[in-house]
Amino acid sequence: MVDSGRQSNLPAHGIGGLLGHDGRNPADFYKLGIEELKQYPSIDFLEETVEEVTGSDGDFSLVFSDGSSASADKVILAGGMDYEVESLDGIEKLWGRSVFHCPFCHGWEMRDRPLAVRGNGERGIHGALLLRGWSEDVVLLTDGPSELEAEELNKTEAAGVRVEQRKIAGLLAEGSELLAVAFADGPNLSRDGLLLAPRLRQRTGLTSWLGVRLAPENPMSVDAIEVDAMQRTSVPGVFAAGDVAGGLPQVAAAVASGSMSGSAAVQSILADQYGLPVPAAAAR
């Protein structure tokens, strides 16, 4: 297991939606997982990054940032993604707390408070109506002239969501708590929370080195890895789990896909060694 400790949820106040660990500090959760893995003598844990990977199914070679190397029969990509967070003055100390990307992770903590959503067009209307399930006071910030269609405007009005078209100048805060949204002109908008819609992007060149097929670009992800139901990529012997393979960017979802990829990788090894029957990969 090779890891550089750059998990994406470190800024968050706590994990949301993971039964048994609700609200747990992400760094503490991660440390607990590493300690559990180290109890298994078959696991070597390296606090490094992978600088290069070559080879094919059954014979992969990996070079690490400290100059060491290793060989592997199978490879599981589970290094997470980078969030393309919008550039807003004052956002750094708020991201992952009162400025967030997922109402299923942060909505409960932000419930019944004055909230805002930054977005325009379809992405904006989706975020505003989604967040409406946690608060009656939601304002959609289009950050400039609205691109909403008449039907979408009717939806926001019916849901009680106000649309604000002024250009955003920055965020005002006290510590890690959002106080207000400042605009290029006119008065500030007092808000306790802000929902953004950042897209996810691969943080390493592993996908290029291995040649795995990427899923089509979409509003959530720029270059997620395409996988099948068993988390197999288009390259035999290479699996992908968590944010790198798209899907809901949430710890619970990552855990589930990680469990599947591990199971599938073991089955693939046993298929090579003993002819274990496994479901055929889809033609791709």
TORKOL-4160 file (C-alpha; in steps of 0.2 Angstrom, whole numbers, padded with zeros to 4 digits, m for minus):
284
<pt num="1" X="0000" Y="0000" Z="0000"/>
<pt num="2" X="0007" Y="0016" Z="m0006"/>
<pt num="3" X="0000" Y="0033" Z="0001"/>
<pt num="4" X="0006" Y="0051" Z="0003"/>
<pt num="5" X="m0007" Y="0056" Z="0016"/>
<pt num="6" X="m0016" Y="0069" Z="0004"/>
<pt num="7" X="m0034" Y="0062" Z="0006"/>
<pt num="8" X="m0046" Y="0075" Z="0000"/>
<pt num="9" X="m0057" Y="0076" Z="0015"/>
<pt num="10" X="m0044" Y="0082" Z="0028"/>
<pt num="11" X="m0051" Y="0100" Z="0029"/>
<pt num="12" X="m0069" Y="0093" Z="0034"/>
<pt num="13" X="m0075" Y="0095" Z="0051"/>
<pt num="14" X="m0080" Y="0077" Z="0051"/>
<pt num="15" X="m0086" Y="0062" Z="0041"/>
<pt num="16" X="m0104" Y="0062" Z="0036"/>
<pt num="17" X="m0114" Y="0047" Z="0031"/>
<pt num="18" X="m0103" Y="0033" Z="0037"/>
<pt num="19" X="m0112" Y="0022" Z="0049"/>
<pt num="20" X="m0103" Y="0020" Z="0065"/>
<pt num="21" X="m0091" Y="0035" Z="0061"/>
<pt num="22" X="m0103" Y="0049" Z="0059"/>
<pt num="23" X="m0094" Y="0065" Z="0063"/>
<pt num="24" X="m0077" Y="0057" Z="0066"/>
<pt num="25" X="m0062" Y="0068" Z="0062"/>
<pt num="26" X="m0056" Y="0062" Z="0044"/>
<pt num="27" X="m0037" Y="0062" Z="0050"/>
<pt num="28" X="m0042" Y="0051" Z="0065"/>
<pt num="29" X="m0052" Y="0039" Z="0054"/>
<pt num="30" X="m0038" Y="0038" Z="0042"/>
<pt num="31" X="m0025" Y="0034" Z="0056"/>
<pt num="32" X="m0036" Y="0021" Z="0063"/>
<pt num="33" X="m0037" Y="0012" Z="0046"/>
<pt num="34" X="m0019" Y="0012" Z="0044"/>
<pt num="35" X="m0016" Y="0005" Z="0061"/>
<pt num="36" X="m0028" Y="m0009" Z="0057"/>
<pt num="37" X="m0019" Y="m0013" Z="0041"/>
<pt num="38" X="m0002" Y="m0014" Z="0049"/>
<pt num="39" X="m0008" Y="m0028" Z="0060"/>
<pt num="40" X="m0008" Y="m0039" Z="0044"/>
<pt num="41" X="0010" Y="m0046" Z="0041"/>
<pt num="42" X="0006" Y="m0047" Z="0022"/>
<pt num="43" X="0004" Y="m0028" Z="0020"/>
<pt num="44" X="0018" Y="m0016" Z="0018"/>
<pt num="45" X="0014" Y="0002" Z="0020"/>
<pt num="46" X="0024" Y="0015" Z="0011"/>
<pt num="47" X="0022" Y="0034" Z="0014"/>
<pt num="48" X="0027" Y="0038" Z="m0003"/>
<pt num="49" X="0020" Y="0042" Z="m0020"/>
<pt num="50" X="0021" Y="0031" Z="m0036"/>
<pt num="51" X="0032" Y="0040" Z="m0049"/>
<pt num="52" X="0031" Y="0027" Z="m0062"/>
<pt num="53" X="0022" Y="0011" Z="m0066"/>
<pt num="54" X="0025" Y="0000" Z="m0081"/>
<pt num="55" X="0021" Y="m0018" Z="m0087"/>
<pt num="56" X="0005" Y="m0028" Z="m0089"/>
<pt num="57" X="m0007" Y="m0040" Z="m0080"/>
<pt num="58" X="0003" Y="m0051" Z="m0068"/>
<pt num="59" X="0019" Y="m0042" Z="m0070"/>
<pt num="60" X="0018" Y="m0023" Z="m0065"/>
<pt num="61" X="0033" Y="m0013" Z="m0060"/>
<pt num="62" X="0032" Y="0002" Z="m0049"/>
<pt num="63" X="0045" Y="0015" Z="m0044"/>
<pt num="64" X="0042" Y="0026" Z="m0029"/>
<pt num="65" X="0047" Y="0044" Z="m0024"/>
<pt num="66" X="0061" Y="0037" Z="m0012"/>
<pt num="67" X="0069" Y="0028" Z="m0027"/>
<pt num="68" X="0063" Y="0011" Z="m0021"/>
<pt num="69" X="0053" Y="m0001" Z="m0032"/>
<pt num="70" X="0041" Y="m0016" Z="m0031"/>
<pt num="71" X="0033" Y="m0028" Z="m0043"/>
<pt num="72" X="0014" Y="m0033" Z="m0042"/>
<pt num="73" X="0002" Y="m0045" Z="m0051"/>
<pt num="74" X="m0012" Y="m0032" Z="m0049"/>
<pt num="75" X="m0014" Y="m0014" Z="m0046"/>
<pt num="76" X="m0028" Y="m0005" Z="m0037"/>
<pt num="77" X="m0029" Y="0014" Z="m0040"/>
<pt num="78" X="m0037" Y="0022" Z="m0025"/>
<pt num="79" X="m0028" Y="0038" Z="m0023"/>
<pt num="80" X="m0043" Y="0050" Z="m0023"/>
<pt num="81" X="m0045" Y="0066" Z="m0034"/>
<pt num="82" X="m0042" Y="0084" Z="m0032"/>
<pt num="83" X="m0056" Y="0096" Z="m0031"/>
<pt num="84" X="m0056" Y="0111" Z="m0043"/>
<pt num="85" X="m0063" Y="0123" Z="m0030"/>
<pt num="86" X="m0069" Y="0140" Z="m0036"/>
<pt num="87" X="m0057" Y="0154" Z="m0033"/>
<pt num="88" X="m0066" Y="0165" Z="m0021"/>
<pt num="89" X="m0057" Y="0178" Z="m0009"/>
<pt num="90" X="m0058" Y="0171" Z="0009"/>
<pt num="91" X="m0062" Y="0153" Z="0004"/>
<pt num="92" X="m0047" Y="0144" Z="0010"/>
<pt num="93" X="m0051" Y="0143" Z="0028"/>
<pt num="94" X="m0069" Y="0139" Z="0025"/>
<pt num="95" X="m0068" Y="0125" Z="0013"/>
<pt num="96" X="m0074" Y="0108" Z="0020"/>
<pt num="97" X="m0083" Y="0117" Z="0034"/>
<pt num="98" X="m0095" Y="0131" Z="0031"/>
<pt num="99" X="m0091" Y="0130" Z="0012"/>
<pt num="100" X="m0095" Y="0113" Z="0006"/>
<pt num="101" X="m0099" Y="0103" Z="m0009"/>
<pt num="102" X="m0110" Y="0089" Z="m0003"/>
<pt num="103" X="m0127" Y="0092" Z="0007"/>
<pt num="104" X="m0127" Y="0073" Z="0011"/>
<pt num="105" X="m0111" Y="0076" Z="0020"/>
<pt num="106" X="m0113" Y="0093" Z="0028"/>
<pt num="107" X="m0132" Y="0096" Z="0026"/>
<pt num="108" X="m0137" Y="0090" Z="0043"/>
<pt num="109" X="m0124" Y="0102" Z="0052"/>
<pt num="110" X="m0131" Y="0116" Z="0041"/>
<pt num="111" X="m0149" Y="0112" Z="0043"/>
<pt num="112" X="m0162" Y="0126" Z="0046"/>
<pt num="113" X="m0149" Y="0140" Z="0043"/>
<pt num="114" X="m0147" Y="0153" Z="0030"/>
<pt num="115" X="m0138" Y="0145" Z="0015"/>
<pt num="116" X="m0132" Y="0150" Z="m0002"/>
<pt num="117" X="m0128" Y="0140" Z="m0018"/>
<pt num="118" X="m0115" Y="0146" Z="m0031"/>
<pt num="119" X="m0120" Y="0140" Z="m0048"/>
<pt num="120" X="m0128" Y="0145" Z="m0064"/>
<pt num="121" X="m0138" Y="0135" Z="m0077"/>
<pt num="122" X="m0142" Y="0117" Z="m0074"/>
<pt num="123" X="m0129" Y="0115" Z="m0061"/>
<pt num="124" X="m0135" Y="0130" Z="m0051"/>
<pt num="125" X="m0153" Y="0124" Z="m0051"/>
<pt num="126" X="m0149" Y="0107" Z="m0046"/>
<pt num="127" X="m0138" Y="0113" Z="m0031"/>
<pt num="128" X="m0151" Y="0125" Z="m0025"/>
<pt num="129" X="m0166" Y="0113" Z="m0026"/>
<pt num="130" X="m0156" Y="0099" Z="m0018"/>
<pt num="131" X="m0150" Y="0110" Z="m0003"/>
<pt num="132" X="m0169" Y="0116" Z="m0001"/>
<pt num="133" X="m0171" Y="0099" Z="0008"/>
<pt num="134" X="m0161" Y="0105" Z="0022"/>
<pt num="135" X="m0166" Y="0123" Z="0024"/>
<pt num="136" X="m0181" Y="0135" Z="0020"/>
<pt num="137" X="m0169" Y="0149" Z="0017"/>
<pt num="138" X="m0159" Y="0146" Z="0001"/>
<pt num="139" X="m0152" Y="0159" Z="m0011"/>
<pt num="140" X="m0145" Y="0154" Z="m0028"/>
<pt num="141" X="m0129" Y="0165" Z="m0032"/>
<pt num="142" X="m0127" Y="0165" Z="m0051"/>
<pt num="143" X="m0111" Y="0176" Z="m0049"/>
<pt num="144" X="m0117" Y="0187" Z="m0064"/>
<pt num="145" X="m0131" Y="0187" Z="m0077"/>
<pt num="146" X="m0143" Y="0172" Z="m0074"/>
<pt num="147" X="m0142" Y="0158" Z="m0087"/>
<pt num="148" X="m0158" Y="0150" Z="m0080"/>
<pt num="149" X="m0172" Y="0145" Z="m0092"/>
<pt num="150" X="m0190" Y="0151" Z="m0088"/>
<pt num="151" X="m0195" Y="0134" Z="m0082"/>
<pt num="152" X="m0180" Y="0133" Z="m0070"/>
<pt num="153" X="m0184" Y="0151" Z="m0063"/>
<pt num="154" X="m0202" Y="0144" Z="m0060"/>
<pt num="155" X="m0195" Y="0130" Z="m0050"/>
<pt num="156" X="m0184" Y="0141" Z="m0039"/>
<pt num="157" X="m0199" Y="0153" Z="m0036"/>
<pt num="158" X="m0210" Y="0138" Z="m0032"/>
<pt num="159" X="m0197" Y="0131" Z="m0020"/>
<pt num="160" X="m0195" Y="0148" Z="m0011"/>
<pt num="161" X="m0177" Y="0150" Z="m0018"/>
<pt num="162" X="m0171" Y="0168" Z="m0022"/>
<pt num="163" X="m0160" Y="0171" Z="m0036"/>
<pt num="164" X="m0146" Y="0183" Z="m0034"/>
<pt num="165" X="m0137" Y="0189" Z="m0050"/>
<pt num="166" X="m0124" Y="0201" Z="m0043"/>
<pt num="167" X="m0105" Y="0197" Z="m0046"/>
<pt num="168" X="m0097" Y="0189" Z="m0030"/>
<pt num="169" X="m0082" Y="0198" Z="m0023"/>
<pt num="170" X="m0077" Y="0187" Z="m0009"/>
<pt num="171" X="m0082" Y="0178" Z="0007"/>
<pt num="172" X="m0082" Y="0186" Z="0024"/>
<pt num="173" X="m0079" Y="0175" Z="0039"/>
<pt num="174" X="m0075" Y="0173" Z="0057"/>
<pt num="175" X="m0062" Y="0159" Z="0059"/>
<pt num="176" X="m0069" Y="0144" Z="0049"/>
<pt num="177" X="m0087" Y="0150" Z="0050"/>
<pt num="178" X="m0095" Y="0160" Z="0035"/>
<pt num="179" X="m0103" Y="0176" Z="0040"/>
<pt num="180" X="m0108" Y="0184" Z="0023"/>
<pt num="181" X="m0106" Y="0184" Z="0004"/>
<pt num="182" X="m0098" Y="0201" Z="m0002"/>
<pt num="183" X="m0103" Y="0207" Z="m0020"/>
<pt num="184" X="m0095" Y="0219" Z="m0032"/>
<pt num="185" X="m0109" Y="0231" Z="m0028"/>
<pt num="186" X="m0122" Y="0233" Z="m0015"/>
<pt num="187" X="m0124" Y="0226" Z="0002"/>
<pt num="188" X="m0117" Y="0209" Z="0008"/>
<pt num="189" X="m0128" Y="0194" Z="0010"/>
<pt num="190" X="m0128" Y="0186" Z="0027"/>
<pt num="191" X="m0126" Y="0167" Z="0026"/>
<pt num="192" X="m0120" Y="0153" Z="0037"/>
<pt num="193" X="m0116" Y="0141" Z="0023"/>
<pt num="194" X="m0112" Y="0140" Z="0005"/>
<pt num="195" X="m0113" Y="0125" Z="m0007"/>
<pt num="196" X="m0101" Y="0124" Z="m0022"/>
<pt num="197" X="m0100" Y="0112" Z="m0036"/>
<pt num="198" X="m0082" Y="0109" Z="m0039"/>
<pt num="199" X="m0077" Y="0096" Z="m0051"/>
<pt num="200" X="m0065" Y="0082" Z="m0048"/>
<pt num="201" X="m0048" Y="0079" Z="m0057"/>
<pt num="202" X="m0035" Y="0065" Z="m0057"/>
<pt num="203" X="m0021" Y="0071" Z="m0046"/>
<pt num="204" X="m0007" Y="0059" Z="m0053"/>
<pt num="205" X="m0002" Y="0053" Z="m0070"/>
<pt num="206" X="m0005" Y="0035" Z="m0066"/>
<pt num="207" X="m0020" Y="0034" Z="m0078"/>
<pt num="208" X="m0009" Y="0039" Z="m0092"/>
<pt num="209" X="0005" Y="0028" Z="m0088"/>
<pt num="210" X="m0007" Y="0013" Z="m0087"/>
<pt num="211" X="m0018" Y="0018" Z="m0101"/>
<pt num="212" X="m0034" Y="0015" Z="m0093"/>
<pt num="213" X="m0050" Y="0022" Z="m0102"/>
<pt num="214" X="m0058" Y="0037" Z="m0094"/>
<pt num="215" X="m0076" Y="0040" Z="m0092"/>
<pt num="216" X="m0084" Y="0054" Z="m0102"/>
<pt num="217" X="m0082" Y="0071" Z="m0094"/>
<pt num="218" X="m0097" Y="0076" Z="m0084"/>
<pt num="219" X="m0102" Y="0090" Z="m0072"/>
<pt num="220" X="m0095" Y="0080" Z="m0057"/>
<pt num="221" X="m0079" Y="0074" Z="m0064"/>
<pt num="222" X="m0066" Y="0079" Z="m0078"/>
<pt num="223" X="m0057" Y="0063" Z="m0080"/>
<pt num="224" X="m0064" Y="0049" Z="m0069"/>
<pt num="225" X="m0058" Y="0031" Z="m0073"/>
<pt num="226" X="m0071" Y="0020" Z="m0082"/>
<pt num="227" X="m0074" Y="0004" Z="m0072"/>
<pt num="228" X="m0087" Y="m0011" Z="m0072"/>
<pt num="229" X="m0097" Y="m0018" Z="m0058"/>
<pt num="230" X="m0082" Y="m0026" Z="m0051"/>
<pt num="231" X="m0071" Y="m0010" Z="m0052"/>
<pt num="232" X="m0061" Y="m0017" Z="m0066"/>
<pt num="233" X="m0054" Y="m0004" Z="m0078"/>
<pt num="234" X="m0051" Y="m0006" Z="m0096"/>
<pt num="235" X="m0033" Y="m0013" Z="m0093"/>
<pt num="236" X="m0032" Y="m0031" Z="m0087"/>
<pt num="237" X="m0026" Y="m0032" Z="m0069"/>
<pt num="238" X="m0029" Y="m0014" Z="m0065"/>
<pt num="239" X="m0044" Y="m0009" Z="m0053"/>
<pt num="240" X="m0050" Y="0007" Z="m0047"/>
<pt num="241" X="m0060" Y="0013" Z="m0032"/>
<pt num="242" X="m0066" Y="0028" Z="m0023"/>
<pt num="243" X="m0066" Y="0045" Z="m0031"/>
<pt num="244" X="m0054" Y="0041" Z="m0045"/>
<pt num="245" X="m0068" Y="0030" Z="m0052"/>
<pt num="246" X="m0082" Y="0043" Z="m0052"/>
<pt num="247" X="m0098" Y="0041" Z="m0042"/>
<pt num="248" X="m0103" Y="0049" Z="m0027"/>
<pt num="249" X="m0088" Y="0058" Z="m0019"/>
<pt num="250" X="m0092" Y="0052" Z="m0001"/>
<pt num="251" X="m0082" Y="0041" Z="0011"/>
<pt num="252" X="m0096" Y="0027" Z="0012"/>
<pt num="253" X="m0096" Y="0026" Z="m0007"/>
<pt num="254" X="m0077" Y="0025" Z="m0007"/>
<pt num="255" X="m0077" Y="0011" Z="0006"/>
<pt num="256" X="m0090" Y="0001" Z="m0004"/>
<pt num="257" X="m0080" Y="0002" Z="m0020"/>
<pt num="258" X="m0064" Y="m0001" Z="m0011"/>
<pt num="259" X="m0071" Y="m0017" Z="m0004"/>
<pt num="260" X="m0077" Y="m0023" Z="m0021"/>
<pt num="261" X="m0060" Y="m0019" Z="m0030"/>
<pt num="262" X="m0051" Y="m0029" Z="m0016"/>
<pt num="263" X="m0062" Y="m0044" Z="m0018"/>
<pt num="264" X="m0061" Y="m0043" Z="m0037"/>
<pt num="265" X="m0042" Y="m0042" Z="m0037"/>
<pt num="266" X="m0041" Y="m0057" Z="m0026"/>
<pt num="267" X="m0053" Y="m0067" Z="m0037"/>
<pt num="268" X="m0042" Y="m0061" Z="m0052"/>
<pt num="269" X="m0026" Y="m0068" Z="m0044"/>
<pt num="270" X="m0035" Y="m0084" Z="m0039"/>
<pt num="271" X="m0041" Y="m0086" Z="m0057"/>
<pt num="272" X="m0023" Y="m0084" Z="m0064"/>
<pt num="273" X="m0017" Y="m0097" Z="m0051"/>
<pt num="274" X="m0030" Y="m0110" Z="m0050"/>
<pt num="275" X="m0043" Y="m0106" Z="m0064"/>
<pt num="276" X="m0056" Y="m0099" Z="m0052"/>
<pt num="277" X="m0072" Y="m0094" Z="m0062"/>
<pt num="278" X="m0075" Y="m0076" Z="m0062"/>
<pt num="279" X="m0088" Y="m0065" Z="m0072"/>
<pt num="280" X="m0081" Y="m0060" Z="m0088"/>
<pt num="281" X="m0076" Y="m0042" Z="m0091"/>
<pt num="282" X="m0087" Y="m0033" Z="m0102"/>
<pt num="283" X="m0080" Y="m0031" Z="m0120"/>
<pt num="284" X="m0071" Y="m0014" Z="m0120"/>
